[in-house]
């Protein structure tokens, strides 16, 4: 048994001991009956030990007549939530999808839909999150969960740097009757507007500048060392080519050799400037997104 397994076993023992000490004073306790397993699962969930709680909830379903009790749907939802909170987002998605397929009209269906979208979001599959929620919005019956799902779609657009689309959603949600959603939407809308006006660089302009003067496009994107390097290399190659043609005429091997090399570096300088502008913009946008604070309501 390795050290990780030992620590895990010790943790289970300590949690079990703590749980037993809590319930011992309340009533006679039999750990192996379904109600006791459920209580222990709730205890683990409250302690933040979500993955072990999921295991206990599954044991509860097994002990309680194969999960045919009236509360089995709530327990299955809780298992999915444990997986999501415990970082097992793919398992969470599978659990919520199974719940939706088995009970599409259940009162927990709206919450399960939101949780699937949230799980995709946490996996950084932002496009998938937005697409899934857009397709399932008509199935969300409750007003608050519908507004929360729409807000999550807006956040998915933000993370994809689709500032305009995100701004439209948050602007509409500013009229929401759900106070919490309305307040967050106001802040997110301002954020989307700021994202649309970040100090970016034009790849086209960077290319044009480097066409006129090698290295100018990279200077435009703040890369001084690269700009000087491009100017020096293209300048030296151009001068050596000119010197060769001046000395030996149009058939100069030196002129054609350095002219060809210089031309390649010149074109590379233009392309590199375009790429440099794109990298600059991506860096600015990514830095901006790190300041976005997101809280999942449930």
ChimeraX attribute file (.defattr): number of C-alpha atoms within 10 A of each C-alpha:
attribute: neighborCount
match mode: 1-to-1
recipient: residues
	/A:1	5
	/A:2	6
	/A:3	8
	/A:4	9
	/A:5	10
	/A:6	11
	/A:7	11
	/A:8	11
	/A:9	12
	/A:10	12
	/A:11	13
	/A:12	15
	/A:13	12
	/A:14	12
	/A:15	17
	/A:16	15
	/A:17	11
	/A:18	13
	/A:19	16
	/A:20	15
	/A:21	11
	/A:22	11
	/A:23	14
	/A:24	12
	/A:25	9
	/A:26	8
	/A:27	7
	/A:28	8
	/A:29	13
	/A:30	12
	/A:31	13
	/A:32	12
	/A:33	12
	/A:34	19
	/A:35	15
	/A:36	15
	/A:37	22
	/A:38	22
	/A:39	17
	/A:40	22
	/A:41	26
	/A:42	19
	/A:43	19
	/A:44	21
	/A:45	22
	/A:46	11
	/A:47	11
	/A:48	14
	/A:49	19
	/A:50	25
	/A:51	21
	/A:52	17
	/A:53	26
	/A:54	24
	/A:55	14
	/A:56	22
	/A:57	26
	/A:58	22
	/A:59	18
	/A:60	25
	/A:61	22
	/A:62	13
	/A:63	15
	/A:64	17
	/A:65	10
	/A:66	12
	/A:67	17
	/A:68	11
	/A:69	11
	/A:70	8
	/A:71	10
	/A:72	17
	/A:73	21
	/A:74	14
	/A:75	19
	/A:76	20
	/A:77	21
	/A:78	22
	/A:79	26
	/A:80	28
	/A:81	28
	/A:82	25
	/A:83	23
	/A:84	23
	/A:85	17
	/A:86	17
	/A:87	16
	/A:88	17
	/A:89	23
	/A:90	15
	/A:91	17
	/A:92	26
	/A:93	23
	/A:94	14
	/A:95	21
	/A:96	26
	/A:97	19
	/A:98	16
	/A:99	21
	/A:100	20
	/A:101	10
	/A:102	11
	/A:103	13
	/A:104	15
	/A:105	12
	/A:106	14
	/A:107	14
	/A:108	17
	/A:109	22
	/A:110	24
	/A:111	21
	/A:112	25
	/A:113	25
	/A:114	24
	/A:115	25
	/A:116	25
	/A:117	27
	/A:118	26
	/A:119	26
	/A:120	21
	/A:121	21
	/A:122	14
	/A:123	15
	/A:124	14
	/A:125	16
	/A:126	23
	/A:127	15
	/A:128	16
	/A:129	25
	/A:130	23
	/A:131	13
	/A:132	17
	/A:133	23
	/A:134	14
	/A:135	9
	/A:136	15
	/A:137	17
	/A:138	10
	/A:139	14
	/A:140	21
	/A:141	14
	/A:142	11
	/A:143	13
	/A:144	17
	/A:145	20
	/A:146	21
	/A:147	20
	/A:148	20
	/A:149	26
	/A:150	22
	/A:151	23
	/A:152	25
	/A:153	28
	/A:154	27
	/A:155	27
	/A:156	26
	/A:157	22
	/A:158	23
	/A:159	21
	/A:160	16
	/A:161	18
	/A:162	16
	/A:163	21
	/A:164	16
	/A:165	15
	/A:166	25
	/A:167	25
	/A:168	13
	/A:169	20
	/A:170	28
	/A:171	17
	/A:172	15
	/A:173	23
	/A:174	19
	/A:175	14
	/A:176	17
	/A:177	12
	/A:178	15
	/A:179	12
	/A:180	13
	/A:181	21
	/A:182	21
	/A:183	14
	/A:184	16
	/A:185	24
	/A:186	17
	/A:187	12
	/A:188	25
	/A:189	24
	/A:190	13
	/A:191	20
	/A:192	24
	/A:193	14
	/A:194	13
	/A:195	20
	/A:196	15
	/A:197	9
	/A:198	12
	/A:199	11
	/A:200	16
	/A:201	20
	/A:202	17
	/A:203	23
	/A:204	14
	/A:205	16
	/A:206	26
	/A:207	26
	/A:208	17
	/A:209	20
	/A:210	27
	/A:211	18
	/A:212	11
	/A:213	18
	/A:214	28
	/A:215	30
	/A:216	27
	/A:217	34
	/A:218	27
	/A:219	19
	/A:220	19
	/A:221	22
	/A:222	15
	/A:223	17
	/A:224	15
	/A:225	12
	/A:226	19
	/A:227	22
	/A:228	15
	/A:229	14
	/A:230	25
	/A:231	19
	/A:232	14
	/A:233	18
	/A:234	25
	/A:235	17
	/A:236	14
	/A:237	21
	/A:238	20
	/A:239	16
	/A:240	19
	/A:241	23
	/A:242	18
	/A:243	16
	/A:244	21
	/A:245	18
	/A:246	12
	/A:247	12
	/A:248	12
	/A:249	12
	/A:250	11
	/A:251	10
	/A:252	16
	/A:253	14
	/A:254	17
	/A:255	24
	/A:256	17
	/A:257	15
	/A:258	21
	/A:259	21
	/A:260	15
	/A:261	16
	/A:262	21
	/A:263	15
	/A:264	12
	/A:265	20
	/A:266	24
	/A:267	16
	/A:268	16
	/A:269	28
	/A:270	27
	/A:271	17
	/A:272	22
	/A:273	33
	/A:274	25
	/A:275	17
	/A:276	25
	/A:277	25
	/A:278	19
	/A:279	15
	/A:280	20
	/A:281	19
	/A:282	14
	/A:283	13
	/A:284	16
	/A:285	19
	/A:286	13
	/A:287	11
	/A:288	14
	/A:289	16
	/A:290	9
	/A:291	9
	/A:292	12
	/A:293	7
	/A:294	10
	/A:295	6
	/A:296	8
	/A:297	8
	/A:298	10
